[in-house]
Amino acid sequence: MEEPLILKNDHPVATASVEEDGLQQKSRNESLWMVYLSTFVAVCGSYVFGCCVGFSSPTQDAIREDLSLSLAEYSMFGSILTFGAMIGAITSGSLADLMGRKGAMRLSSTFCAAGWIAIYFAQGVVALDIGRLATGYGMGVFSYVVPVFISEIAPKNLRGALATLNQVMICGGASVSFIIGTFLTWRALALTGLIPCGILLIGLFLIPESPRWLAKRGRQKEFEVALQKLRGKDADIVEEAAEIKEYIETLDRLPKVKLLDLFNKRYLRSVIIGVGLMVAQQFGGINGVCFYVSNIFKSAGFSPSVGTITYAILQVSGSGLVLACLITGLSFYLKVNELALNYVPAMAVTGILLYIGSFSAGMGAVPWVIMSEIFPINIKGAAGALATLVNWFGAWAVSYTYNFLMSWSSYGTFLVYAAINALAIVFVIKVVPETKGRTLEQIQAAING
């Protein structure tokens, strides 16, 4: 006999079953609500990151005219962001371990807010550079602590999707800055950067600290309270709490890790994966394209303003980094050899837009997601700082060498980027593990076992 699709509530077993299902659904909803809120607050830092990246492109002419800056002075203003980020990267792991994930985000947001205020009131190059350096420092810390915090609070079935929001919000912040920067004054655009900083600072009072960090610090009661908030008041956290505590106790028996210790056999594979993905992400050419996109469109004979706005819109979707570099390289090859010149602008623009869309959907997000998952918690500070430092050094190196490469060979530059991106695909296939549906402890045990 077939079971009824809906049990009647007057039956005691049916009533108990419905009530239990209702409690479980309520618990799941509460869990999702707090996890989503915590993620939203954290990725406000990612949005600030994007605002910092996107600020310099639409404001170049206006800032140079208002403050009488030479091209060299403005170039310093643009590039000093990456130096600040490198400093932030060096200190990010230690800050996140010492102050907690929330404390590090609070400090980072304060630096960014102070930087935006300094830029807004700047009357000369010194204040402008100090403000840019401060926002860069905040970026460097955010680039590490946001994905780590998300990975440590999210349940395993949501972790990958929520961590990807980090890159989406970075692209969103940059895109909005690109677009509204064509309408607002540069000082007004600087003030808009204060909005996500304020939201983050207020939001941090509403969300729990990372349970894994609390467990690592021996704050047992706070650890259980934080985990219960994230999983729902009626959720059974005994098994997950026991797994986390067992892992932390195992790590506590290990010696304190120094930078050179990261290259021991126990941790070497995690470090290779984390650092290798950062190298692949940056040396594929992203910051060369980002920093000089208007010049690329202009060189190809396409409207810089129309191209830049379209570029901003496409930052959140797409695929095909290698193909994009090949298309762009081919367009410059045709231009240099005076072949099919009518097709050069369309090919160059197509290649660049495909490139940024592909990056945002793939290599832009993947390294940060993977980095937040693969490092054991006892080396997460040191290893995360190293990987983030490598990332920002790559950002500086690519943005600094881009013009030299273009002087050497415009199409050759994009062929080099295409080759690096092809090697990155091989690296991901051969070295990077699958992390979907596994807890952080399971991932790290598999990698470092």
C-alpha positions as CSV (number, residue, x, y, z in Angstrom):
1,M,0.0,0.0,0.0
2,E,1.3,3.4,-0.9
3,E,2.2,5.9,1.8
4,P,0.3,9.1,1.9
5,L,2.1,12.2,0.5
6,I,0.9,14.3,3.5
7,L,0.5,12.9,7.0
8,K,-2.5,14.0,9.0
9,N,-1.5,16.2,12.0
10,D,-4.0,14.5,14.3
11,H,-1.9,11.4,14.3
12,P,0.6,11.5,17.1
13,V,3.5,10.0,15.1
14,A,2.7,12.3,12.2
15,T,2.5,15.3,14.5
16,A,5.9,14.5,16.0
17,S,7.4,14.1,12.6
18,V,6.0,17.4,11.3
19,E,7.2,19.2,14.4
20,E,10.7,17.7,14.1
21,D,10.8,18.6,10.4
22,G,9.7,22.1,11.3
23,L,12.4,22.4,14.0
24,Q,15.1,21.1,11.6
25,Q,14.0,23.5,8.8
26,K,13.9,26.4,11.3
27,S,17.4,25.5,12.5
28,R,18.7,25.3,8.9
29,N,17.2,28.7,8.2
30,E,18.8,30.3,11.2
31,S,22.1,28.7,10.3
32,L,21.9,30.0,6.8
33,W,20.9,33.5,8.0
34,M,23.8,33.9,10.3
35,V,26.3,32.4,7.8
36,Y,25.0,34.6,5.0
37,L,25.1,37.7,7.2
38,S,28.6,37.0,8.4
39,T,29.7,36.5,4.8
40,F,28.0,39.7,3.6
41,V,29.8,41.7,6.3
42,A,33.2,40.1,5.4
43,V,32.9,40.7,1.7
44,C,32.3,44.4,2.3
45,G,36.0,44.3,2.8
46,S,36.3,42.7,-0.7
47,Y,34.2,45.5,-2.1
48,V,36.6,48.1,-0.5
49,F,39.4,46.2,-2.2
50,G,37.7,46.6,-5.5
51,C,37.1,50.3,-4.9
52,C,40.8,50.8,-4.3
53,V,41.8,49.0,-7.5
54,G,39.2,50.8,-9.6
55,F,39.8,54.3,-8.3
56,S,42.9,55.4,-10.3
57,S,41.7,54.5,-13.8
58,P,38.8,57.0,-14.3
59,T,40.4,59.7,-12.2
60,Q,43.8,60.1,-13.8
61,D,43.2,63.2,-16.0
62,A,41.2,65.0,-13.3
63,I,43.7,64.4,-10.5
64,R,46.7,65.4,-12.6
65,E,44.9,68.6,-13.7
66,D,43.6,69.6,-10.2
67,L,46.9,68.9,-8.4
68,S,49.3,69.7,-11.3
69,L,50.9,66.2,-11.1
70,S,53.4,65.0,-13.6
71,L,52.9,61.6,-15.3
72,A,55.7,60.2,-13.1
73,E,54.0,61.5,-9.9
74,Y,50.7,60.1,-10.9
75,S,52.3,56.8,-11.8
76,M,53.8,56.7,-8.3
77,F,50.3,57.4,-6.9
78,G,48.9,54.5,-8.8
79,S,51.6,51.9,-8.1
80,I,52.2,52.7,-4.4
81,L,48.9,50.9,-3.8
82,T,50.7,47.6,-4.5
83,F,53.5,48.5,-2.1
84,G,51.0,49.1,0.7
85,A,49.3,45.8,-0.2
86,M,52.6,44.0,0.1
87,I,53.1,45.4,3.6
88,G,49.6,44.4,4.5
89,A,50.2,40.9,3.1
90,I,53.4,40.5,5.2
91,T,51.5,41.4,8.4
92,S,48.1,39.9,7.5
93,G,48.7,36.4,8.8
94,S,50.1,37.6,12.2
95,L,47.3,40.1,12.6
96,A,44.7,37.5,11.9
97,D,46.2,35.1,14.4
98,L,46.8,37.7,17.1
99,M,43.7,39.9,16.8
100,G,41.3,37.4,15.4
101,R,39.7,37.4,12.0
102,K,37.2,40.2,13.0
103,G,40.0,42.3,14.6
104,A,42.1,42.1,11.5
105,M,39.1,43.2,9.3
106,R,38.3,46.0,11.7
107,L,41.9,47.3,11.5
108,S,42.0,46.9,7.8
109,S,38.8,48.9,7.3
110,T,40.1,51.6,9.6
111,F,43.2,52.0,7.4
112,C,41.1,52.1,4.2
113,A,38.8,54.7,5.7
114,A,41.7,56.9,6.8
115,G,43.2,56.5,3.4
116,W,40.1,57.6,1.6
117,I,39.8,60.7,3.8
118,A,43.4,61.6,3.2
119,I,42.9,61.3,-0.6
120,Y,39.7,63.4,-0.4
121,F,41.5,66.3,1.5
122,A,44.7,66.0,-0.5
123,Q,46.1,69.3,-1.8
124,G,49.4,67.8,-3.0
125,V,51.2,64.6,-3.9
126,V,52.3,63.7,-0.4
127,A,48.9,63.5,1.1
128,L,47.6,61.7,-2.0
129,D,50.4,59.1,-1.8
130,I,49.9,58.6,2.0
131,G,46.2,58.0,1.5
132,R,46.9,55.6,-1.4
133,L,49.5,53.7,0.7
134,A,47.0,53.4,3.6
135,T,44.3,52.0,1.3
136,G,46.8,49.6,-0.2
137,Y,47.7,48.3,3.3
138,G,44.1,47.7,4.0
139,M,43.7,45.8,0.7
140,G,46.7,43.6,1.5
141,V,45.1,42.5,4.8
142,F,41.6,42.1,3.3
143,S,43.0,39.9,0.5
144,Y,44.0,37.3,3.1
145,V,41.6,37.6,6.0
146,V,38.3,37.7,4.1
147,P,38.6,34.4,2.3
148,V,40.0,32.8,5.4
149,F,37.2,34.0,7.6
150,I,34.5,32.8,5.2
151,S,36.1,29.4,4.9
152,E,36.3,29.0,8.7
153,I,32.6,29.9,9.3
154,A,30.9,28.2,6.4
155,P,29.5,24.7,6.4
156,K,31.4,22.4,4.0
157,N,28.5,22.3,1.5
158,L,28.4,26.1,1.2
159,R,32.1,27.0,1.6
160,G,33.1,27.1,-2.0
161,A,30.2,29.1,-3.2
162,L,30.4,31.7,-0.4
163,A,34.2,32.0,-0.7
164,T,33.7,32.8,-4.4
165,L,31.8,35.9,-3.4
166,N,35.1,37.4,-2.3
167,Q,36.2,37.8,-6.0
168,V,32.7,38.8,-7.1
169,M,32.7,41.7,-4.7
170,I,36.2,42.7,-5.6
171,C,35.1,42.9,-9.3
172,G,31.9,44.6,-8.2
173,G,33.8,47.3,-6.3
174,A,36.2,47.9,-9.2
175,S,33.3,47.9,-11.8
176,V,31.3,50.4,-9.8
177,S,34.3,52.7,-9.4
178,F,35.0,52.4,-13.2
179,I,31.5,53.4,-14.1
180,I,30.6,56.1,-11.5
181,G,34.1,57.5,-11.8
182,T,33.1,58.7,-15.3
183,F,30.4,60.9,-13.7
184,L,31.7,61.9,-10.2
185,T,34.6,64.1,-9.3
186,W,37.6,62.3,-8.0
187,R,37.1,63.6,-4.5
188,A,33.5,62.5,-4.5
189,L,34.6,59.0,-5.8
190,A,37.0,58.8,-2.8
191,L,34.1,59.5,-0.4
192,T,32.1,56.6,-1.8
193,G,34.9,54.3,-0.6
194,L,33.9,55.1,3.0
195,I,30.4,53.5,2.6
196,P,31.5,49.9,2.6
197,C,34.1,50.6,5.3
198,G,31.3,51.9,7.5
199,I,29.0,48.9,6.8
200,L,31.8,46.5,7.6
201,L,32.7,48.2,10.9
202,I,29.1,48.2,12.1
203,G,28.4,44.7,10.8
204,L,31.4,43.2,12.8
205,F,29.4,43.9,16.0
206,L,26.6,41.7,14.7
207,I,28.5,38.5,13.7
208,P,30.5,35.9,15.6
209,E,34.2,35.4,15.5
210,S,35.7,32.4,13.6
211,P,35.0,29.4,15.8
212,R,38.2,27.7,14.6
213,W,40.3,30.8,15.7
214,L,38.5,30.8,19.1
215,A,39.3,27.1,19.5
216,K,42.9,27.7,18.6
217,R,43.1,30.4,21.3
218,G,41.7,28.1,23.9
219,R,38.5,30.2,24.3
220,Q,36.3,27.1,24.7
221,K,33.0,28.7,25.8
222,E,33.2,31.4,23.1
223,F,34.1,28.8,20.5
224,E,30.9,26.8,21.3
225,V,28.7,29.9,21.3
226,A,30.1,31.1,18.0
227,L,29.7,27.7,16.3
228,Q,26.1,27.4,17.7
229,K,25.2,30.8,16.3
230,L,26.5,29.9,12.9
231,R,24.7,26.5,12.8
232,G,21.5,27.5,14.5
233,K,20.3,27.3,18.1
234,D,18.7,23.9,17.6
235,A,21.5,22.4,15.6
236,D,23.6,19.6,17.0
237,I,27.2,20.9,16.9
238,V,28.7,18.1,19.0
239,E,30.3,16.2,16.2
240,E,31.6,19.2,14.3
241,A,32.9,20.8,17.6
242,A,34.7,17.6,18.5
243,E,36.3,17.3,15.1
244,I,37.6,20.9,15.3
245,K,38.8,20.5,18.8
246,E,40.6,17.3,18.1
247,Y,42.3,18.9,15.1
248,I,43.4,21.9,17.2
249,E,44.7,19.7,20.0
250,T,46.8,17.8,17.4
251,L,48.2,21.0,16.1
252,D,48.9,22.3,19.6
253,R,51.3,19.4,20.0
254,L,53.3,20.5,17.0
255,P,56.1,23.1,17.4
256,K,55.5,26.7,16.5
257,V,56.0,27.3,12.8
258,K,58.5,29.9,11.4
259,L,58.7,31.0,7.8
260,L,61.4,28.6,6.9
261,D,59.4,25.7,8.4
262,L,56.8,26.2,5.7
263,F,59.2,24.4,3.3
264,N,59.3,21.2,5.5
265,K,57.9,18.1,3.8
266,R,54.8,18.2,6.0
267,Y,53.6,21.5,4.6
268,L,55.4,21.7,1.3
269,R,52.6,20.6,-0.9
270,S,50.2,23.1,0.6
271,V,52.7,25.9,0.1
272,I,53.4,24.9,-3.5
273,I,49.7,24.9,-4.2
274,G,49.0,28.3,-2.5
275,V,52.0,30.1,-3.9
276,G,51.7,28.5,-7.3
277,L,48.2,29.6,-7.8
278,M,49.1,33.2,-6.8
279,V,52.0,33.2,-9.4
280,A,49.6,31.8,-12.0
281,Q,47.0,34.4,-11.2
282,Q,49.2,37.4,-11.4
283,F,51.8,36.5,-14.1
284,G,49.0,35.7,-16.5
285,G,48.9,39.5,-17.0
286,I,45.8,40.7,-15.1
287,N,47.3,43.8,-13.7
288,G,48.9,44.8,-16.9
289,V,45.5,44.7,-18.5
290,C,43.7,46.4,-15.6
291,F,46.1,49.2,-15.1
292,Y,46.4,50.1,-18.8
293,V,43.0,49.1,-20.2
294,S,42.2,52.6,-21.5
295,N,45.5,52.8,-23.3
296,I,44.9,49.3,-24.9
297,F,41.5,50.4,-26.2
298,K,43.0,53.7,-27.4
299,S,45.9,52.0,-29.2
300,A,43.5,49.6,-30.9
301,G,41.4,52.6,-32.2
302,F,38.4,52.0,-30.0
303,S,36.7,54.5,-27.7
304,P,38.4,54.4,-24.3
305,S,35.3,55.5,-22.3
306,V,32.9,53.0,-24.0
307,G,35.4,50.2,-23.8
308,T,36.2,50.9,-20.1
309,I,32.5,50.9,-19.1
310,T,31.9,47.7,-21.0
311,Y,35.0,46.2,-19.4
312,A,33.6,47.0,-16.0
313,I,30.3,45.4,-16.7
314,L,31.9,42.2,-17.9
315,Q,34.1,41.8,-14.8
316,V,31.8,39.3,-13.3
317,S,31.4,36.6,-16.0
318,G,33.1,34.7,-18.9
319,S,35.7,32.1,-19.7
320,G,38.8,31.5,-21.9
321,L,42.0,33.3,-20.6
322,V,44.3,31.6,-23.1
323,L,42.0,32.3,-26.0
324,A,41.6,35.9,-25.0
325,C,45.3,36.5,-24.9
326,L,45.7,34.8,-28.3
327,I,43.0,37.0,-29.8
328,T,44.5,40.1,-28.4
329,G,48.0,39.1,-29.5
330,L,46.8,38.3,-33.0
331,S,45.1,41.8,-33.2
332,F,48.4,43.5,-32.4
333,Y,50.3,41.2,-34.8
334,L,48.0,42.2,-37.6
335,K,48.4,45.9,-36.7
336,V,52.2,45.7,-36.6
337,N,52.3,43.9,-40.0
338,E,49.5,46.1,-41.5
339,L,47.2,43.2,-42.2
340,A,43.4,43.3,-42.0
341,L,43.6,46.7,-40.2
342,N,39.8,47.1,-40.2
343,Y,39.5,44.1,-37.9
344,V,42.1,45.1,-35.4
345,P,40.0,47.3,-33.1
346,A,37.2,44.7,-32.8
347,M,39.6,41.8,-32.2
348,A,41.6,43.7,-29.5
349,V,38.5,44.8,-27.6
350,T,36.9,41.3,-27.9
351,G,40.2,39.8,-26.5
352,I,40.4,42.1,-23.6
353,L,36.7,41.8,-22.6
354,L,36.9,38.0,-22.9
355,Y,40.1,38.1,-20.8
356,I,38.7,40.1,-17.9
357,G,35.5,38.1,-17.9
358,S,37.4,34.8,-17.9
359,F,39.7,36.0,-15.1
360,S,36.8,37.1,-12.9
361,A,35.0,33.8,-13.2
362,G,38.1,31.6,-12.9
363,M,41.6,32.5,-11.9
364,G,40.4,35.6,-10.1
365,A,38.4,33.6,-7.6
366,V,40.0,30.1,-7.4
367,P,43.4,30.9,-5.8
368,W,41.8,32.8,-2.9
369,V,39.2,30.1,-2.3
370,I,41.8,27.3,-2.4
371,M,44.3,29.2,-0.3
372,S,41.7,29.6,2.5
373,E,41.1,25.9,2.5
374,I,44.5,24.1,2.1
375,F,46.6,25.5,4.9
376,P,46.5,23.8,8.4
377,I,45.5,26.3,11.0
378,N,48.9,26.2,12.7
379,I,50.6,27.5,9.5
380,K,47.7,29.5,8.1
381,G,49.1,32.8,9.3
382,A,52.6,32.4,8.0
383,A,51.6,30.5,4.8
384,G,48.8,32.9,4.0
385,A,51.0,35.9,4.5
386,L,53.6,34.3,2.1
387,A,51.0,33.5,-0.6
388,T,49.5,36.9,-0.3
389,L,52.9,38.6,-0.5
390,V,53.7,36.6,-3.6
391,N,50.4,37.7,-5.1
392,W,51.1,41.4,-4.5
393,F,54.7,41.2,-5.7
394,G,53.3,39.6,-8.9
395,A,50.8,42.5,-9.2
396,W,53.6,45.0,-8.9
397,A,56.0,43.1,-11.3
398,V,53.4,42.7,-14.0
399,S,52.1,46.3,-13.9
400,Y,55.7,47.6,-13.8
401,T,56.9,45.4,-16.8
402,Y,53.9,45.7,-18.9
403,N,55.0,48.8,-20.8
404,F,58.5,47.4,-21.3
405,L,57.0,44.2,-22.8
406,M,54.7,46.2,-25.1
407,S,57.7,48.2,-26.3
408,W,59.5,45.0,-27.1
409,S,56.5,43.4,-28.9
410,S,52.8,44.2,-28.5
411,Y,51.6,40.8,-29.8
412,G,54.5,39.0,-28.1
413,T,53.3,40.3,-24.7
414,F,50.0,38.6,-25.0
415,L,51.6,35.4,-26.4
416,V,53.7,35.3,-23.2
417,Y,50.5,35.8,-21.1
418,A,48.8,33.1,-23.1
419,A,51.6,30.6,-22.4
420,I,51.6,31.4,-18.7
421,N,47.8,30.9,-18.5
422,A,48.2,27.6,-20.4
423,L,50.8,26.4,-17.9
424,A,48.4,27.5,-15.1
425,I,45.7,25.2,-16.5
426,V,48.2,22.3,-16.3
427,F,49.2,23.2,-12.8
428,V,45.5,23.2,-11.6
429,I,44.8,19.9,-13.2
430,K,47.9,18.1,-11.9
431,V,48.5,19.7,-8.5
432,V,45.4,21.3,-7.0
433,P,43.1,19.0,-5.1
434,E,39.3,18.8,-5.2
435,T,37.9,20.4,-2.1
436,K,34.1,20.3,-2.7
437,G,32.1,18.6,0.0
438,R,35.0,18.1,2.4
439,T,35.7,19.8,5.7
440,L,38.8,21.9,6.2
441,E,40.3,19.2,8.4
442,Q,39.7,16.5,5.8
443,I,41.2,18.6,3.0
444,Q,44.4,19.4,5.0
445,A,44.8,15.8,6.2
446,A,44.6,14.6,2.6
447,I,47.1,17.2,1.4
448,N,49.6,17.1,4.2
449,G,49.1,13.5,5.5
